[in-house]
Amino acid sequence: MILTATSNKSVAELRDALPRAAATHKYGVLGILDLSAKMKEKGVDFEGEVLIFEVCNPQQAKAVLEMSSEMSSFLPCRISVYRASDGTTKLSTLRPTALVQGFGATSLGDVAAEVEAALTAIIDEAR
């Protein structure tokens, strides 16, 4: 259900690399949530590093929404970049193909496969 890759880059380096990789695959970064900073802002003591990138390809999003507005709850796609407990840097995303299967949205299978291929390419290029 989750695609995860390890990177030799730091979380800070991936903050710059991931938007560039997304752009080469016609995806834009709509926002970056610095979860670590947000938790500290809320008074939660958290020493980890976690960035959540919201990425989107407008044409793919349109195709999904035209087939099933309910799937809007999974948009935009998210790619997490974090420092794992073993000290390595990881990138992960939910597999769109698993999401549509889990919700019985078989009509979205082709679009989900295309999006998953793009997310995989973005992660591979960024890392």
Secondary structure, DSSP 8 states (H G I E B T S, - for coil): -EEEEEESS-HHHHHHHHHHHHHHTT-EEEEEEEHHHHHHHTT------EEEEEEE-HHHHHHHHHH-GGGGGG-SEEEEEEE-TTS-EEEEEE-HHHHHHHTT-GGGHHHHHHHHHHHHHHHHHH-
